[in-house]
């Protein structure tokens, strides 16, 4: 629970991830699933990094 909140906060503060999120979620012709497989891998990588940090 706590680490997911930390992850959400780090998403808000990271300019790179916010750019990535904007392109993912604000794109008009985005697929039904919010994340493509490549982006899911990237997010999982970020989560693993956060788990290492905490």
PDB file with one MODEL, atoms N, CA, C and O in Angstrom:
MODEL        1
ATOM      1  N   UNK A   1       0.834  -1.202   0.000  1.00  0.00           N
ATOM      2  CA  UNK A   1       0.000   0.000   0.000  1.00  0.00           C
ATOM      3  C   UNK A   1       0.876   1.264   0.000  1.00  0.00           C
ATOM      4  O   UNK A   1       0.754   2.132  -0.864  1.00  0.00           O
ATOM      5  N   UNK A   2       1.750   1.329   0.990  1.00  0.00           N
ATOM      6  CA  UNK A   2       2.556   2.541   1.139  1.00  0.00           C
ATOM      7  C   UNK A   2       3.462   2.752  -0.070  1.00  0.00           C
ATOM      8  O   UNK A   2       3.622   3.877  -0.543  1.00  0.00           O
ATOM      9  N   UNK A   3       4.052   1.668  -0.567  1.00  0.00           N
ATOM     10  CA  UNK A   3       4.974   1.806  -1.687  1.00  0.00           C
ATOM     11  C   UNK A   3       4.231   2.217  -2.958  1.00  0.00           C
ATOM     12  O   UNK A   3       4.781   2.932  -3.796  1.00  0.00           O
ATOM     13  N   UNK A   4       2.964   1.761  -3.104  1.00  0.00           N
ATOM     14  CA  UNK A   4       2.218   2.158  -4.295  1.00  0.00           C
ATOM     15  C   UNK A   4       1.888   3.653  -4.240  1.00  0.00           C
ATOM     16  O   UNK A   4       1.894   4.325  -5.271  1.00  0.00           O
ATOM     17  N   UNK A   5       1.603   4.176  -3.046  1.00  0.00           N
ATOM     18  CA  UNK A   5       1.383   5.612  -2.903  1.00  0.00           C
ATOM     19  C   UNK A   5       2.661   6.374  -3.244  1.00  0.00           C
ATOM     20  O   UNK A   5       2.623   7.394  -3.932  1.00  0.00           O
ATOM     21  N   UNK A   6       3.780   5.871  -2.760  1.00  0.00           N
ATOM     22  CA  UNK A   6       5.071   6.479  -3.088  1.00  0.00           C
ATOM     23  C   UNK A   6       5.300   6.468  -4.593  1.00  0.00           C
ATOM     24  O   UNK A   6       5.771   7.448  -5.170  1.00  0.00           O
ATOM     25  N   UNK A   7       4.960   5.345  -5.221  1.00  0.00           N
ATOM     26  CA  UNK A   7       5.116   5.235  -6.672  1.00  0.00           C
ATOM     27  C   UNK A   7       4.244   6.268  -7.381  1.00  0.00           C
ATOM     28  O   UNK A   7       4.679   6.905  -8.340  1.00  0.00           O
ATOM     29  N   UNK A   8       2.992   6.430  -6.895  1.00  0.00           N
ATOM     30  CA  UNK A   8       2.091   7.392  -7.528  1.00  0.00           C
ATOM     31  C   UNK A   8       2.647   8.813  -7.376  1.00  0.00           C
ATOM     32  O   UNK A   8       2.596   9.605  -8.317  1.00  0.00           O
ATOM     33  N   UNK A   9       3.172   9.129  -6.204  1.00  0.00           N
ATOM     34  CA  UNK A   9       3.755  10.455  -6.007  1.00  0.00           C
ATOM     35  C   UNK A   9       4.956  10.667  -6.921  1.00  0.00           C
ATOM     36  O   UNK A   9       5.124  11.744  -7.491  1.00  0.00           O
ATOM     37  N   UNK A  10       5.784   9.647  -7.059  1.00  0.00           N
ATOM     38  CA  UNK A  10       6.953   9.794  -7.916  1.00  0.00           C
ATOM     39  C   UNK A  10       6.525   9.928  -9.374  1.00  0.00           C
ATOM     40  O   UNK A  10       7.205  10.595 -10.155  1.00  0.00           O
ATOM     41  N   UNK A  11       5.413   9.308  -9.751  1.00  0.00           N
ATOM     42  CA  UNK A  11       4.879   9.504 -11.100  1.00  0.00           C
ATOM     43  C   UNK A  11       4.521  10.969 -11.316  1.00  0.00           C
ATOM     44  O   UNK A  11       4.816  11.537 -12.367  1.00  0.00           O
ATOM     45  N   UNK A  12       3.887  11.577 -10.324  1.00  0.00           N
ATOM     46  CA  UNK A  12       3.473  12.975 -10.469  1.00  0.00           C
ATOM     47  C   UNK A  12       4.688  13.894 -10.594  1.00  0.00           C
ATOM     48  O   UNK A  12       4.660  14.862 -11.355  1.00  0.00           O
ATOM     49  N   UNK A  13       5.746  13.595  -9.852  1.00  0.00           N
ATOM     50  CA  UNK A  13       6.868  14.525  -9.802  1.00  0.00           C
ATOM     51  C   UNK A  13       7.864  14.290 -10.932  1.00  0.00           C
ATOM     52  O   UNK A  13       8.647  15.186 -11.246  1.00  0.00           O
ATOM     53  N   UNK A  14       7.857  13.120 -11.547  1.00  0.00           N
ATOM     54  CA  UNK A  14       8.829  12.850 -12.608  1.00  0.00           C
ATOM     55  C   UNK A  14       8.349  13.421 -13.943  1.00  0.00           C
ATOM     56  O   UNK A  14       7.309  13.002 -14.451  1.00  0.00           O
ATOM     57  N   UNK A  15       9.088  14.367 -14.513  1.00  0.00           N
ATOM     58  CA  UNK A  15       8.661  14.982 -15.774  1.00  0.00           C
ATOM     59  C   UNK A  15       8.630  13.973 -16.918  1.00  0.00           C
ATOM     60  O   UNK A  15       7.737  14.016 -17.764  1.00  0.00           O
ATOM     61  N   UNK A  16       9.601  13.070 -16.942  1.00  0.00           N
ATOM     62  CA  UNK A  16       9.639  12.069 -18.012  1.00  0.00           C
ATOM     63  C   UNK A  16       8.390  11.211 -17.993  1.00  0.00           C
ATOM     64  O   UNK A  16       7.768  10.985 -19.030  1.00  0.00           O
ATOM     65  N   UNK A  17       8.019  10.729 -16.800  1.00  0.00           N
ATOM     66  CA  UNK A  17       6.865   9.832 -16.694  1.00  0.00           C
ATOM     67  C   UNK A  17       5.575  10.592 -16.967  1.00  0.00           C
ATOM     68  O   UNK A  17       4.651  10.041 -17.565  1.00  0.00           O
ATOM     69  N   UNK A  18       5.497  11.849 -16.538  1.00  0.00           N
ATOM     70  CA  UNK A  18       4.284  12.618 -16.800  1.00  0.00           C
ATOM     71  C   UNK A  18       4.131  12.875 -18.302  1.00  0.00           C
ATOM     72  O   UNK A  18       3.020  12.851 -18.832  1.00  0.00           O
ATOM     73  N   UNK A  19       5.257  13.120 -18.983  1.00  0.00           N
ATOM     74  CA  UNK A  19       5.206  13.238 -20.440  1.00  0.00           C
ATOM     75  C   UNK A  19       4.713  11.940 -21.057  1.00  0.00           C
ATOM     76  O   UNK A  19       3.850  11.948 -21.936  1.00  0.00           O
ATOM     77  N   UNK A  20       5.265  10.823 -20.593  1.00  0.00           N
ATOM     78  CA  UNK A  20       4.881   9.519 -21.102  1.00  0.00           C
ATOM     79  C   UNK A  20       3.394   9.271 -20.846  1.00  0.00           C
ATOM     80  O   UNK A  20       2.690   8.754 -21.713  1.00  0.00           O
ATOM     81  N   UNK A  21       2.917   9.641 -19.651  1.00  0.00           N
ATOM     82  CA  UNK A  21       1.510   9.440 -19.315  1.00  0.00           C
ATOM     83  C   UNK A  21       0.610  10.306 -20.200  1.00  0.00           C
ATOM     84  O   UNK A  21      -0.432   9.853 -20.674  1.00  0.00           O
ATOM     85  N   UNK A  22       1.025  11.555 -20.417  1.00  0.00           N
ATOM     86  CA  UNK A  22       0.236  12.431 -21.290  1.00  0.00           C
ATOM     87  C   UNK A  22       0.090  11.807 -22.671  1.00  0.00           C
ATOM     88  O   UNK A  22      -1.011  11.741 -23.218  1.00  0.00           O
ATOM     89  N   UNK A  23       1.192  11.355 -23.223  1.00  0.00           N
ATOM     90  CA  UNK A  23       1.132  10.750 -24.553  1.00  0.00           C
ATOM     91  C   UNK A  23       0.289   9.479 -24.525  1.00  0.00           C
ATOM     92  O   UNK A  23      -0.401   9.173 -25.497  1.00  0.00           O
ATOM     93  N   UNK A  24       0.339   8.745 -23.430  1.00  0.00           N
ATOM     94  CA  UNK A  24      -0.404   7.495 -23.352  1.00  0.00           C
ATOM     95  C   UNK A  24      -1.904   7.742 -23.210  1.00  0.00           C
ATOM     96  O   UNK A  24      -2.705   7.135 -23.921  1.00  0.00           O
ATOM     97  N   UNK A  25      -2.283   8.631 -22.296  1.00  0.00           N
ATOM     98  CA  UNK A  25      -3.688   8.740 -21.906  1.00  0.00           C
ATOM     99  C   UNK A  25      -4.433   9.839 -22.653  1.00  0.00           C
ATOM    100  O   UNK A  25      -5.652   9.759 -22.807  1.00  0.00           O
ATOM    101  N   UNK A  26      -3.721  10.868 -23.122  1.00  0.00           N
ATOM    102  CA  UNK A  26      -4.407  11.963 -23.793  1.00  0.00           C
ATOM    103  C   UNK A  26      -4.478  11.773 -25.305  1.00  0.00           C
ATOM    104  O   UNK A  26      -5.130  12.557 -25.994  1.00  0.00           O
ATOM    105  N   UNK A  27      -3.819  10.748 -25.827  1.00  0.00           N
ATOM    106  CA  UNK A  27      -3.836  10.534 -27.275  1.00  0.00           C
ATOM    107  C   UNK A  27      -5.234  10.084 -27.710  1.00  0.00           C
ATOM    108  O   UNK A  27      -5.774   9.124 -27.158  1.00  0.00           O
ATOM    109  N   UNK A  28      -5.825  10.774 -28.699  1.00  0.00           N
ATOM    110  CA  UNK A  28      -7.209  10.466 -29.097  1.00  0.00           C
ATOM    111  C   UNK A  28      -7.350   9.037 -29.616  1.00  0.00           C
ATOM    112  O   UNK A  28      -8.309   8.345 -29.274  1.00  0.00           O
ATOM    113  N   UNK A  29      -6.405   8.596 -30.435  1.00  0.00           N
ATOM    114  CA  UNK A  29      -6.528   7.275 -31.042  1.00  0.00           C
ATOM    115  C   UNK A  29      -5.722   6.227 -30.268  1.00  0.00           C
ATOM    116  O   UNK A  29      -5.008   5.414 -30.855  1.00  0.00           O
ATOM    117  N   UNK A  30      -5.853   6.267 -28.939  1.00  0.00           N
ATOM    118  CA  UNK A  30      -5.161   5.280 -28.116  1.00  0.00           C
ATOM    119  C   UNK A  30      -5.945   3.976 -28.085  1.00  0.00           C
ATOM    120  O   UNK A  30      -7.173   3.993 -28.174  1.00  0.00           O
ATOM    121  N   UNK A  31      -5.264   2.858 -27.961  1.00  0.00           N
ATOM    122  CA  UNK A  31      -5.941   1.557 -27.895  1.00  0.00           C
ATOM    123  C   UNK A  31      -6.756   1.422 -26.606  1.00  0.00           C
ATOM    124  O   UNK A  31      -6.549   2.191 -25.668  1.00  0.00           O
ATOM    125  N   UNK A  32      -7.674   0.459 -26.546  1.00  0.00           N
ATOM    126  CA  UNK A  32      -8.509   0.280 -25.347  1.00  0.00           C
ATOM    127  C   UNK A  32      -7.681   0.099 -24.071  1.00  0.00           C
ATOM    128  O   UNK A  32      -8.016   0.654 -23.025  1.00  0.00           O
ATOM    129  N   UNK A  33      -6.609  -0.671 -24.163  1.00  0.00           N
ATOM    130  CA  UNK A  33      -5.767  -0.835 -22.979  1.00  0.00           C
ATOM    131  C   UNK A  33      -4.884   0.389 -22.814  1.00  0.00           C
ATOM    132  O   UNK A  33      -4.249   0.826 -23.774  1.00  0.00           O
ATOM    133  N   UNK A  34      -4.833   0.961 -21.587  1.00  0.00           N
ATOM    134  CA  UNK A  34      -4.125   2.229 -21.360  1.00  0.00           C
ATOM    135  C   UNK A  34      -2.616   2.137 -21.616  1.00  0.00           C
ATOM    136  O   UNK A  34      -1.988   3.125 -21.997  1.00  0.00           O
ATOM    137  N   UNK A  35      -2.040   0.956 -21.407  1.00  0.00           N
ATOM    138  CA  UNK A  35      -0.604   0.805 -21.625  1.00  0.00           C
ATOM    139  C   UNK A  35      -0.326  -0.251 -22.680  1.00  0.00           C
ATOM    140  O   UNK A  35      -0.906  -1.337 -22.650  1.00  0.00           O
ATOM    141  N   UNK A  36       0.557   0.067 -23.607  1.00  0.00           N
ATOM    142  CA  UNK A  36       1.006  -0.943 -24.557  1.00  0.00           C
ATOM    143  C   UNK A  36       1.985  -1.886 -23.851  1.00  0.00           C
ATOM    144  O   UNK A  36       2.526  -1.533 -22.803  1.00  0.00           O
ATOM    145  N   UNK A  37       2.218  -3.069 -24.405  1.00  0.00           N
ATOM    146  CA  UNK A  37       3.140  -4.023 -23.760  1.00  0.00           C
ATOM    147  C   UNK A  37       4.502  -3.405 -23.432  1.00  0.00           C
ATOM    148  O   UNK A  37       5.046  -3.648 -22.355  1.00  0.00           O
ATOM    149  N   UNK A  38       5.052  -2.612 -24.347  1.00  0.00           N
ATOM    150  CA  UNK A  38       6.341  -1.984 -24.099  1.00  0.00           C
ATOM    151  C   UNK A  38       6.284  -1.040 -22.907  1.00  0.00           C
ATOM    152  O   UNK A  38       7.210  -0.994 -22.098  1.00  0.00           O
ATOM    153  N   UNK A  39       5.184  -0.280 -22.802  1.00  0.00           N
ATOM    154  CA  UNK A  39       5.064   0.655 -21.685  1.00  0.00           C
ATOM    155  C   UNK A  39       4.825  -0.091 -20.379  1.00  0.00           C
ATOM    156  O   UNK A  39       5.296   0.342 -19.327  1.00  0.00           O
ATOM    157  N   UNK A  40       4.097  -1.213 -20.430  1.00  0.00           N
ATOM    158  CA  UNK A  40       3.915  -2.009 -19.224  1.00  0.00           C
ATOM    159  C   UNK A  40       5.265  -2.476 -18.703  1.00  0.00           C
ATOM    160  O   UNK A  40       5.517  -2.447 -17.498  1.00  0.00           O
ATOM    161  N   UNK A  41       6.136  -2.909 -19.617  1.00  0.00           N
ATOM    162  CA  UNK A  41       7.483  -3.325 -19.198  1.00  0.00           C
ATOM    163  C   UNK A  41       8.213  -2.161 -18.541  1.00  0.00           C
ATOM    164  O   UNK A  41       8.873  -2.324 -17.515  1.00  0.00           O
ATOM    165  N   UNK A  42       8.083  -0.976 -19.152  1.00  0.00           N
ATOM    166  CA  UNK A  42       8.789   0.195 -18.613  1.00  0.00           C
ATOM    167  C   UNK A  42       8.271   0.533 -17.217  1.00  0.00           C
ATOM    168  O   UNK A  42       9.050   0.839 -16.315  1.00  0.00           O
ATOM    169  N   UNK A  43       6.947   0.475 -17.049  1.00  0.00           N
ATOM    170  CA  UNK A  43       6.373   0.786 -15.737  1.00  0.00           C
ATOM    171  C   UNK A  43       6.799  -0.255 -14.710  1.00  0.00           C
ATOM    172  O   UNK A  43       7.123   0.083 -13.572  1.00  0.00           O
ATOM    173  N   UNK A  44       6.798  -1.529 -15.119  1.00  0.00           N
ATOM    174  CA  UNK A  44       7.223  -2.573 -14.189  1.00  0.00           C
ATOM    175  C   UNK A  44       8.679  -2.343 -13.785  1.00  0.00           C
ATOM    176  O   UNK A  44       9.050  -2.582 -12.635  1.00  0.00           O
ATOM    177  N   UNK A  45       9.506  -1.878 -14.728  1.00  0.00           N
ATOM    178  CA  UNK A  45      10.896  -1.568 -14.434  1.00  0.00           C
ATOM    179  C   UNK A  45      10.985  -0.440 -13.404  1.00  0.00           C
ATOM    180  O   UNK A  45      11.792  -0.501 -12.477  1.00  0.00           O
ATOM    181  N   UNK A  46      10.153   0.588 -13.573  1.00  0.00           N
ATOM    182  CA  UNK A  46      10.141   1.697 -12.611  1.00  0.00           C
ATOM    183  C   UNK A  46       9.711   1.221 -11.229  1.00  0.00           C
ATOM    184  O   UNK A  46      10.281   1.631 -10.217  1.00  0.00           O
ATOM    185  N   UNK A  47       8.700   0.349 -11.193  1.00  0.00           N
ATOM    186  CA  UNK A  47       8.236  -0.168  -9.905  1.00  0.00           C
ATOM    187  C   UNK A  47       9.348  -0.958  -9.226  1.00  0.00           C
ATOM    188  O   UNK A  47       9.557  -0.834  -8.019  1.00  0.00           O
ATOM    189  N   UNK A  48      10.067  -1.778 -10.009  1.00  0.00           N
ATOM    190  CA  UNK A  48      11.165  -2.550  -9.431  1.00  0.00           C
ATOM    191  C   UNK A  48      12.236  -1.622  -8.876  1.00  0.00           C
ATOM    192  O   UNK A  48      12.788  -1.882  -7.806  1.00  0.00           O
ATOM    193  N   UNK A  49      12.535  -0.544  -9.590  1.00  0.00           N
ATOM    194  CA  UNK A  49      13.516   0.418  -9.097  1.00  0.00           C
ATOM    195  C   UNK A  49      13.067   1.027  -7.774  1.00  0.00           C
ATOM    196  O   UNK A  49      13.867   1.169  -6.849  1.00  0.00           O
ATOM    197  N   UNK A  50      11.787   1.387  -7.683  1.00  0.00           N
ATOM    198  CA  UNK A  50      11.274   1.966  -6.447  1.00  0.00           C
ATOM    199  C   UNK A  50      11.344   0.971  -5.304  1.00  0.00           C
ATOM    200  O   UNK A  50      11.653   1.340  -4.172  1.00  0.00           O
ATOM    201  N   UNK A  51      11.057  -0.295  -5.598  1.00  0.00           N
ATOM    202  CA  UNK A  51      11.141  -1.315  -4.555  1.00  0.00           C
ATOM    203  C   UNK A  51      12.573  -1.456  -4.052  1.00  0.00           C
ATOM    204  O   UNK A  51      12.803  -1.684  -2.864  1.00  0.00           O
ATOM    205  N   UNK A  52      13.542  -1.316  -4.971  1.00  0.00           N
ATOM    206  CA  UNK A  52      14.942  -1.377  -4.546  1.00  0.00           C
ATOM    207  C   UNK A  52      15.302  -0.180  -3.673  1.00  0.00           C
ATOM    208  O   UNK A  52      16.072  -0.307  -2.721  1.00  0.00           O
ATOM    209  N   UNK A  53      14.748   0.971  -3.998  1.00  0.00           N
ATOM    210  CA  UNK A  53      15.084   2.183  -3.260  1.00  0.00           C
ATOM    211  C   UNK A  53      14.502   2.169  -1.844  1.00  0.00           C
ATOM    212  O   UNK A  53      15.143   2.643  -0.906  1.00  0.00           O
ATOM    213  N   UNK A  54      13.300   1.632  -1.689  1.00  0.00           N
ATOM    214  CA  UNK A  54      12.656   1.703  -0.370  1.00  0.00           C
ATOM    215  C   UNK A  54      13.186   0.632   0.564  1.00  0.00           C
ATOM    216  O   UNK A  54      12.755   0.546   1.713  1.00  0.00           O
TER     217      UNK A  54
ENDMDL
END
